[in-house]
Amino acid sequence: MAKQLLGKEVTDALNAKLIERANALKEKGVVPTLGIVRVGENPSDLSYEKGATKRAELIGINVQKFVLPEDASKEDLLKLIDEINANDAIHGVLMFRPLPKHLKADQNEICNRLDPKKDVDCMTDLSNAGVFEGRSDLGFAPCTPAACMEILDYYGIDCKGKNAVVIGRSNIVGKPAALLLLAKNATVTICHSRTKNLKEVCAAADILVAAVGREGFVTGDMVKPGAVVIDVGINRGADGKLHGDVNFAEAAEKAAYITPVPGGVGTVTTSVLVSHVVEAAAKSV
Ligand code: NAD
């Protein structure tokens, strides 16, 4: 039976360091502050916002919320981002994406309006270039794949020379997860909806990262004995509960390590977000 990689253990360790860093900044007169930009009332955005706010309070950093109506125009949003850019009291910005449908065509322009120094969740091209080049000086990686790496790091799982397979190629999870694993010297394969022999490719993975968005997609026969399984998926099941992309019972029979859902990657993601805000605040001094 696999050992569970518990988000709480990782966040407890991270939080302790963050509280110390935030306090040191406060002594210098800087209160790390996260600005949250939300357009509309998407339930999953609201749920993430609640978690991030709670985590920020625990660490002792401020949160300022900027909420625009669902039908806000591109100009409204750009004006808000300009105001936030000019506000020295806000160090990091989380803007929920995808934006409502009528803003989708302009999402790239809107994301890139943010000052890259405040881009704590990798929505500007410069931050993405940083992930691509493996240069943390250019920007922060997206919080979810960074959380996967935090988990591996906390549990002392060395990626060097391992076969890592990432299922999913989204810009926000799959692709950056692959690049972060590559930066840790894993040999990386990215699988997606057009991949052939998916089961065989996954079954050869020493580290398997599932970011598909389909409940129970990864079955036991896709897991190599002794593998590390990181489940990024968050799916609301027919039972009303949250489920991962991995069939936990089957995968846990074969893997050496596995993250549960809930209680795995999602738990660490908000702590990573707060850590990026603290880091951005430290750089601003
Ligand atoms: P997405 O829909 O943008 O991407 C899904 C990816 O899965 C695509 O690249 C697609 O090619 C691939 N895919 C779909 N069907 C496939 C198939 N049959 N075979 C192989 N690949 C297939 O989703 P996303 O934004 O990358 O999110 C992925 C999952 O992670 C979702 O469940 C989402 O809720 C979750 N998520 C979790 C966190 C967190 O903090 N834990 C954060 C963001 C997203």
Boltz pocket constraint, residues with backbone or C-beta under 6 A from the ligand:
constraints:
  - pocket:
      binder: B
      contacts: [[A, 144], [A, 167], [A, 168], [A, 169], [A, 170], [A, 171], [A, 172], [A, 173], [A, 174], [A, 191], [A, 192], [A, 193], [A, 194], [A, 195], [A, 198], [A, 210], [A, 211], [A, 212], [A, 213], [A, 214], [A, 231], [A, 232], [A, 233], [A, 234], [A, 235], [A, 265], [A, 266], [A, 269]]
      max_distance: 6.0
